[in-house]
Amino acid sequence: MKRAFAALLIALVLGSCAKSDRKTHLYLQRFFGECGAEYGGSVDVSKAEGECGIITAMVNRFNAENPDIQIDVNVVAWPGYPQLTAQVAARDPPDLVTMHEGVISDYASKGLVEPVDNYLRAAEISPADFTEAARQGVTMYGHVYALPWDTHGGLFHVNTALFAKAGLMRGGKPVLPNSADELLQQARQFEKRTGKPYLIQSNVGDPAFAARNLYTYMMAQGAVLFPDAKHLKLNTPIGNAVANYFRRINFEKLGTQNMDTPAAIAAFVNGEGGIYPTGTWMIGSFEQEAQTPGRPLYKSYAVFPYPRLWGQRVEYVSGHSWVVPARKRTPQQRAAIARFFKFVAEHNYDWTRTGHIPAFKAVLADPRFNALPHRADIAPLASMGRPLPAYVLRQNAIEGIVGEEAAAAFTGQKSVPQALAVAEQRVDQLLATVE
């Protein structure tokens, strides 16, 4: 017993003599995957590829350029919120966390993340620097609650070879509809001339696909989806008209049937349809196909925001951001967070190589951004994009419910009024339990 105590005492003494690295440490928690084997030692952000590669190289470079600060990174499985919630409950949250803008209000409403106004001021960043979509996504309760990093949403990914065969190319660009009737006319023409469906749809197991379509085209017509923080309003004349429209597309077989996301991606890259409506995050993969000789998309790929079908050009979007969980911090740690924000903002262009839309107006106007493939065509998403109101909590869970019921309406599993009414009932019940 005495020997054990002596050994413990020696260990404590030796430990107390260990030299501190004298750095300010920040604990950063993120998703975007793990790629340390490829990029763990890289500081050249310009040569990194993909979300994981770019963020890994970016943090490495920050550490290299700021020798008095050490960013310690923990990579979590997407989306990482169950782990974050557990850390918050244990009163040991990280210092910086990647968060989807639609989730911020869940934490901000309970004071679990800090407003970042002071960090932005210290970093010499103004909310006026953000794009309209990015600013709306991080502003709530009279404060800015995150540094926005991008905007992402649905896009029309187009097979231009098939569009040419369908007679739907003008001046080297695909002809996209400017009304709901025009889409049906062009879809019928496309199917007749190519023998393939106009739309590739992930109607199975992808609630985001159906929710995005319903949200976008209801919002474009001025519909107020959430009249208050506790109620969803879908079963309206506008909601029924939009849902019946997508039901008609399926009834006329102008889009693929019974596909999940992997099947839809495979169908698009193999030239099995004209348009795949999916997110900004697929641009890199599809562009690689377009640059590979012998592939069906070779030199036959274009991409644009969702077209206007009714009302105004408005599209439902979200975005990635950096939040600061609430906890005690030293002045040095707070200064380090501001320096990290400044660094991240200065490298927003590098992040846009993932396919996402920049969060900063200056990057949107940067010739380097507009020289990237297709970026000038998708840039309008930064101004036409609209998130859900910040007072709406549990947005991820709500999207799952709305998408599930909307897909049932679109595919004929339920009548449109029934599906929309059930969506309202389920969401209202969920929101009634949120404090």
C-alpha positions as CSV (number, residue, x, y, z in Angstrom):
1,M,0.0,0.0,0.0
2,K,2.8,2.4,0.9
3,R,4.6,1.5,-2.3
4,A,1.5,2.3,-4.4
5,F,1.1,5.6,-2.6
6,A,4.7,6.5,-3.2
7,A,4.4,5.6,-6.9
8,L,1.3,7.8,-7.2
9,L,3.0,10.7,-5.4
10,I,6.1,10.4,-7.8
11,A,3.8,10.4,-10.8
12,L,2.0,13.5,-9.6
13,V,5.2,15.3,-9.0
14,L,6.6,14.4,-12.4
15,G,3.3,15.4,-14.0
16,S,3.4,18.7,-12.3
17,C,6.9,19.3,-13.7
18,A,5.8,18.6,-17.3
19,K,6.2,21.5,-19.6
20,S,3.0,23.2,-20.8
21,D,2.8,23.9,-24.5
22,R,1.6,27.4,-23.5
23,K,-1.0,27.4,-26.3
24,T,-4.6,28.4,-26.2
25,H,-6.5,25.2,-26.9
26,L,-9.9,25.2,-28.7
27,Y,-12.0,22.0,-29.0
28,L,-13.6,21.9,-32.4
29,Q,-16.3,19.3,-33.3
30,R,-17.4,18.7,-36.9
31,F,-19.0,16.4,-39.3
32,F,-17.9,16.1,-43.1
33,G,-16.1,12.8,-42.6
34,E,-12.7,11.6,-41.6
35,C,-9.8,11.7,-44.0
36,G,-6.7,12.0,-41.8
37,A,-4.8,9.3,-43.8
38,E,-4.9,11.5,-46.9
39,Y,-5.0,15.1,-45.5
40,G,-3.8,14.8,-41.9
41,G,-0.5,16.5,-42.6
42,S,-1.7,18.8,-45.4
43,V,-1.8,22.6,-45.0
44,D,-2.3,23.4,-48.7
45,V,-6.0,24.2,-48.8
46,S,-5.9,24.9,-52.5
47,K,-5.0,21.3,-53.3
48,A,-7.5,19.7,-51.0
49,E,-10.6,18.2,-52.5
50,G,-14.1,17.5,-51.1
51,E,-15.7,18.6,-47.9
52,C,-13.5,16.5,-45.6
53,G,-10.2,17.3,-47.4
54,I,-10.8,21.0,-47.5
55,I,-11.9,21.4,-43.8
56,T,-9.0,19.2,-42.7
57,A,-6.4,21.1,-44.6
58,M,-8.0,24.4,-43.4
59,V,-7.7,23.6,-39.7
60,N,-4.2,22.3,-40.2
61,R,-3.2,25.6,-41.9
62,F,-4.9,27.6,-39.1
63,N,-2.8,25.8,-36.5
64,A,0.4,26.3,-38.6
65,E,-0.3,30.0,-39.0
66,N,-1.3,30.6,-35.4
67,P,1.4,28.9,-33.3
68,D,0.0,30.2,-30.1
69,I,-3.4,28.4,-30.7
70,Q,-4.1,24.7,-31.1
71,I,-7.4,23.6,-32.6
72,D,-8.1,20.0,-31.3
73,V,-10.6,18.3,-33.7
74,N,-13.1,15.7,-33.0
75,V,-14.9,14.2,-36.0
76,V,-18.4,12.9,-35.4
77,A,-20.7,10.9,-37.5
78,W,-23.2,13.0,-39.5
79,P,-25.1,15.0,-38.2
80,G,-23.5,14.9,-34.8
81,Y,-26.3,16.4,-32.8
82,P,-27.0,13.5,-30.4
83,Q,-23.4,13.6,-29.3
84,L,-23.5,17.4,-28.9
85,T,-26.7,17.2,-26.9
86,A,-25.0,14.7,-24.5
87,Q,-22.0,16.9,-24.2
88,V,-24.1,19.9,-23.4
89,A,-26.0,17.9,-20.8
90,A,-22.7,16.9,-19.2
91,R,-21.7,20.6,-19.2
92,D,-18.7,19.9,-21.3
93,P,-19.5,21.1,-24.8
94,P,-16.9,21.9,-27.5
95,D,-15.8,25.4,-28.3
96,L,-16.7,25.3,-32.0
97,V,-19.3,23.1,-33.8
98,T,-20.5,22.7,-37.3
99,M,-24.2,23.0,-37.4
100,H,-26.9,23.2,-40.0
101,E,-28.7,26.5,-39.9
102,G,-32.1,24.9,-39.5
103,V,-30.9,23.4,-36.2
104,I,-29.4,26.5,-34.6
105,S,-32.8,27.7,-33.1
106,D,-33.1,24.4,-31.2
107,Y,-30.0,25.3,-29.2
108,A,-30.3,29.1,-29.3
109,S,-33.8,29.1,-27.9
110,K,-32.5,27.4,-24.7
111,G,-29.3,29.5,-24.4
112,L,-27.1,26.5,-25.3
113,V,-25.2,28.4,-28.0
114,E,-23.9,31.9,-27.7
115,P,-24.7,34.9,-29.9
116,V,-21.5,35.5,-32.0
117,D,-22.0,39.2,-32.5
118,N,-18.9,40.0,-30.3
119,Y,-16.8,37.4,-32.1
120,L,-17.7,38.9,-35.4
121,R,-16.9,42.4,-34.3
122,A,-13.5,41.2,-33.1
123,A,-12.9,39.5,-36.4
124,E,-14.0,42.6,-38.3
125,I,-16.9,40.8,-39.9
126,S,-20.2,42.5,-40.4
127,P,-23.5,40.6,-41.0
128,A,-23.9,43.0,-43.9
129,D,-21.0,41.0,-45.5
130,F,-23.2,37.9,-45.6
131,T,-25.4,36.9,-48.6
132,E,-29.1,37.3,-48.0
133,A,-29.7,33.6,-47.7
134,A,-26.8,33.2,-45.2
135,R,-27.8,36.2,-43.1
136,Q,-31.4,35.0,-42.7
137,G,-30.1,31.5,-41.8
138,V,-28.1,32.6,-38.8
139,T,-30.1,35.6,-37.5
140,M,-32.6,35.1,-34.7
141,Y,-33.9,36.6,-31.5
142,G,-32.2,39.9,-32.4
143,H,-28.7,38.4,-32.7
144,V,-26.4,36.5,-35.0
145,Y,-26.0,33.0,-33.6
146,A,-23.4,31.5,-36.0
147,L,-20.8,32.3,-38.6
148,P,-22.5,31.2,-41.8
149,W,-20.2,29.1,-44.1
150,D,-22.4,28.3,-47.1
151,T,-25.8,27.9,-48.5
152,H,-27.0,24.6,-49.9
153,G,-30.3,23.6,-51.5
154,G,-31.9,21.8,-54.4
155,L,-30.6,22.2,-58.0
156,F,-31.7,21.0,-61.4
157,H,-28.8,18.8,-62.5
158,V,-29.2,18.4,-66.3
159,N,-28.1,15.9,-68.9
160,T,-27.5,18.3,-71.9
161,A,-26.9,15.4,-74.4
162,L,-30.5,14.2,-73.8
163,F,-31.8,17.7,-73.8
164,A,-30.3,18.2,-77.2
165,K,-31.9,15.1,-78.4
166,A,-35.2,16.4,-77.1
167,G,-34.8,19.7,-78.9
168,L,-34.5,21.6,-75.6
169,M,-31.1,23.3,-76.0
170,R,-30.7,27.0,-77.1
171,G,-27.4,28.7,-77.4
172,G,-25.6,25.9,-75.8
173,K,-27.8,26.0,-72.7
174,P,-30.8,23.8,-71.7
175,V,-34.2,25.3,-72.0
176,L,-35.8,25.2,-68.5
177,P,-39.5,25.9,-67.9
178,N,-40.8,29.2,-66.6
179,S,-44.2,27.9,-65.5
180,A,-45.8,24.7,-64.3
181,D,-47.5,24.2,-67.7
182,E,-44.2,24.7,-69.5
183,L,-42.6,22.0,-67.5
184,L,-45.3,19.5,-68.4
185,Q,-45.1,20.4,-72.1
186,Q,-41.3,20.1,-72.1
187,A,-41.4,16.9,-70.1
188,R,-43.8,15.3,-72.6
189,Q,-41.6,16.4,-75.5
190,F,-38.5,15.1,-73.8
191,E,-40.1,11.7,-73.1
192,K,-41.4,11.4,-76.7
193,R,-38.1,12.2,-78.3
194,T,-35.7,10.4,-76.0
195,G,-37.9,7.5,-74.6
196,K,-36.6,8.4,-71.2
197,P,-38.2,10.2,-68.2
198,Y,-37.7,14.0,-67.9
199,L,-37.2,13.8,-64.1
200,I,-35.1,11.4,-62.1
201,Q,-36.8,11.3,-58.7
202,S,-35.7,9.9,-55.3
203,N,-39.3,9.3,-54.1
204,V,-38.3,6.4,-51.8
205,G,-36.6,6.9,-48.4
206,D,-35.6,10.5,-49.2
207,P,-38.1,12.8,-47.3
208,A,-35.9,15.8,-48.0
209,F,-36.6,15.5,-51.8
210,A,-40.4,15.7,-51.4
211,A,-40.3,18.3,-48.6
212,R,-37.9,20.5,-50.6
213,N,-40.3,20.5,-53.6
214,L,-43.4,21.3,-51.5
215,Y,-41.7,24.0,-49.4
216,T,-40.1,25.7,-52.4
217,Y,-43.2,26.0,-54.6
218,M,-45.5,26.9,-51.7
219,M,-43.1,29.6,-50.6
220,A,-42.8,30.9,-54.1
221,Q,-46.5,31.6,-54.1
222,G,-46.3,33.5,-50.8
223,A,-47.6,30.7,-48.6
224,V,-46.9,31.1,-44.9
225,L,-45.9,27.6,-43.9
226,F,-45.7,28.3,-40.2
227,P,-48.1,31.0,-39.1
228,D,-46.7,30.7,-35.6
229,A,-44.1,28.6,-33.7
230,K,-46.6,25.8,-32.9
231,H,-48.4,25.2,-36.2
232,L,-47.8,24.0,-39.8
233,K,-50.1,25.1,-42.6
234,L,-49.9,22.8,-45.7
235,N,-53.5,21.7,-46.4
236,T,-54.4,24.9,-48.2
237,P,-55.4,25.6,-51.9
238,I,-51.8,26.4,-52.6
239,G,-50.5,23.3,-50.9
240,N,-53.0,21.0,-52.6
241,A,-52.2,22.5,-56.0
242,V,-48.4,21.9,-55.6
243,A,-48.9,18.4,-54.3
244,N,-51.4,17.5,-57.0
245,Y,-48.9,18.8,-59.6
246,F,-46.1,16.5,-58.5
247,R,-48.7,13.7,-58.3
248,R,-49.6,14.4,-61.9
249,I,-45.9,14.1,-62.9
250,N,-45.9,10.7,-61.4
251,F,-49.2,9.7,-62.9
252,E,-48.0,10.6,-66.4
253,K,-44.7,8.8,-65.7
254,L,-42.8,12.0,-66.6
255,G,-40.4,11.1,-63.7
256,T,-38.8,7.9,-62.5
257,Q,-40.8,5.7,-60.0
258,N,-39.8,3.8,-56.9
259,M,-36.1,5.0,-56.7
260,D,-34.2,5.8,-53.5
261,T,-31.2,8.2,-53.6
262,P,-28.4,5.8,-54.6
263,A,-30.6,4.5,-57.4
264,A,-31.4,8.0,-58.6
265,I,-27.8,9.0,-58.6
266,A,-26.9,5.9,-60.5
267,A,-29.7,6.6,-63.0
268,F,-28.5,10.1,-63.6
269,V,-24.8,9.3,-64.1
270,N,-25.8,6.5,-66.5
271,G,-27.9,8.8,-68.7
272,E,-31.3,7.4,-67.8
273,G,-33.1,10.7,-67.5
274,G,-33.0,14.4,-68.2
275,I,-33.0,16.2,-64.8
276,Y,-32.1,15.0,-61.3
277,P,-33.3,17.5,-58.7
278,T,-30.9,17.1,-55.8
279,G,-28.5,19.2,-53.8
280,T,-25.4,21.4,-54.3
281,W,-23.3,18.7,-52.8
282,M,-23.5,16.6,-55.9
283,I,-21.9,19.1,-58.3
284,G,-18.3,17.8,-57.7
285,S,-19.2,14.1,-58.4
286,F,-21.3,14.9,-61.5
287,E,-18.7,17.3,-62.9
288,Q,-16.1,14.5,-62.5
289,E,-18.4,12.3,-64.6
290,A,-18.7,15.1,-67.1
291,Q,-14.9,15.3,-67.5
292,T,-14.4,11.5,-68.0
293,P,-14.4,10.3,-71.6
294,G,-16.7,7.4,-72.3
295,R,-19.1,8.2,-69.5
296,P,-22.7,9.0,-70.3
297,L,-22.4,12.6,-68.8
298,Y,-19.1,13.3,-70.7
299,K,-19.3,17.0,-71.8
300,S,-23.1,16.8,-71.2
301,Y,-23.7,18.3,-67.7
302,A,-25.2,21.6,-66.6
303,V,-26.8,22.7,-63.3
304,F,-29.2,25.5,-62.2
305,P,-31.4,26.5,-59.3
306,Y,-34.9,25.2,-59.3
307,P,-36.9,27.0,-62.0
308,R,-39.8,29.3,-61.4
309,L,-43.0,27.4,-61.8
310,W,-45.4,29.7,-59.9
311,G,-45.1,33.1,-58.3
312,Q,-41.6,34.3,-57.7
313,R,-38.2,32.8,-58.0
314,V,-37.8,31.6,-54.4
315,E,-36.3,28.4,-53.2
316,Y,-36.1,26.7,-49.8
317,V,-32.5,26.4,-48.6
318,S,-30.4,25.7,-45.5
319,G,-26.6,26.1,-44.9
320,H,-23.7,25.0,-42.8
321,S,-22.4,27.3,-40.1
322,W,-20.1,27.6,-37.1
323,V,-21.7,27.9,-33.6
324,V,-20.1,28.5,-30.2
325,P,-21.7,26.4,-27.5
326,A,-22.2,28.3,-24.2
327,R,-19.6,27.6,-21.5
328,K,-17.0,29.4,-19.5
329,R,-14.0,30.5,-21.5
330,T,-10.9,32.5,-20.9
331,P,-10.3,35.8,-22.7
332,Q,-7.6,34.1,-24.7
333,Q,-10.0,31.4,-25.9
334,R,-12.5,34.0,-26.9
335,A,-9.9,35.9,-28.8
336,A,-8.8,32.6,-30.5
337,I,-12.4,31.9,-31.6
338,A,-12.5,35.4,-33.2
339,R,-9.3,34.7,-35.0
340,F,-10.6,31.4,-36.2
341,F,-13.8,33.1,-37.5
342,K,-11.6,35.6,-39.4
343,F,-9.5,32.8,-40.9
344,V,-12.6,30.8,-42.0
345,A,-14.2,33.9,-43.6
346,E,-11.0,34.6,-45.5
347,H,-11.1,31.0,-46.8
348,N,-14.8,30.9,-47.8
349,Y,-13.8,30.7,-51.4
350,D,-11.9,27.5,-50.8
351,W,-15.0,26.0,-49.2
352,T,-17.1,26.8,-52.3
353,R,-15.1,24.3,-54.3
354,T,-17.3,21.7,-52.6
355,G,-20.2,22.9,-54.7
356,H,-21.9,24.9,-51.9
357,I,-22.8,28.6,-52.4
358,P,-20.6,31.1,-50.5
359,A,-21.9,32.8,-47.4
360,F,-20.1,36.0,-48.2
361,K,-21.1,38.6,-50.9
362,A,-17.4,39.3,-51.7
363,V,-16.9,35.6,-52.6
364,L,-20.0,35.5,-54.7
365,A,-18.6,38.3,-56.8
366,D,-15.0,36.9,-56.8
367,P,-13.8,36.0,-60.3
368,R,-12.3,32.8,-58.9
369,F,-15.7,31.6,-57.7
370,N,-17.4,32.5,-61.0
371,A,-14.6,30.7,-62.9
372,L,-15.4,27.4,-61.2
373,P,-17.6,25.1,-63.2
374,H,-21.3,26.1,-63.2
375,R,-20.9,28.5,-60.3
376,A,-22.2,31.5,-62.2
377,D,-25.3,29.5,-63.1
378,I,-26.1,28.5,-59.5
379,A,-25.1,31.8,-57.8
380,P,-28.7,33.1,-57.8
381,L,-29.4,30.7,-55.0
382,A,-27.7,33.1,-52.6
383,S,-30.4,35.7,-53.2
384,M,-33.4,33.6,-54.0
385,G,-32.8,31.1,-51.2
386,R,-35.1,31.3,-48.1
387,P,-34.8,29.2,-44.9
388,L,-37.7,28.4,-42.7
389,P,-38.5,31.0,-40.0
390,A,-36.0,31.0,-37.1
391,Y,-38.9,30.6,-34.6
392,V,-39.6,27.1,-36.0
393,L,-37.9,24.5,-33.8
394,R,-37.2,20.8,-34.6
395,Q,-36.8,21.7,-38.3
396,N,-35.0,18.4,-39.1
397,A,-37.7,16.3,-37.6
398,I,-40.4,18.3,-39.2
399,E,-38.7,17.9,-42.6
400,G,-38.8,14.1,-42.1
401,I,-42.5,14.2,-41.3
402,V,-43.4,16.6,-44.1
403,G,-41.3,14.7,-46.7
404,E,-42.8,11.4,-45.7
405,E,-46.4,12.6,-46.1
406,A,-45.7,14.7,-49.2
407,A,-44.1,11.7,-50.9
408,A,-47.2,9.6,-50.0
409,A,-49.3,12.3,-51.7
410,F,-47.0,12.6,-54.8
411,T,-46.9,8.9,-55.4
412,G,-50.6,8.2,-54.8
413,Q,-50.3,6.2,-51.6
414,K,-52.6,8.8,-49.9
415,S,-55.0,11.4,-51.2
416,V,-53.4,14.8,-51.3
417,P,-55.8,16.4,-48.7
418,Q,-55.3,13.4,-46.4
419,A,-51.5,13.4,-46.6
420,L,-51.2,17.2,-46.0
421,A,-53.7,17.1,-43.1
422,V,-51.8,14.2,-41.5
423,A,-48.5,16.1,-42.0
424,E,-50.1,19.1,-40.2
425,Q,-51.4,17.0,-37.4
426,R,-48.1,15.2,-36.8
427,V,-46.0,18.4,-36.9
428,D,-48.4,20.3,-34.6
429,Q,-48.3,17.4,-32.1
430,L,-44.5,17.5,-32.2
431,L,-44.3,21.2,-31.7
432,A,-46.8,21.1,-28.8
433,T,-44.3,19.0,-26.9
434,V,-41.4,21.5,-27.5
435,E,-40.8,23.9,-24.6
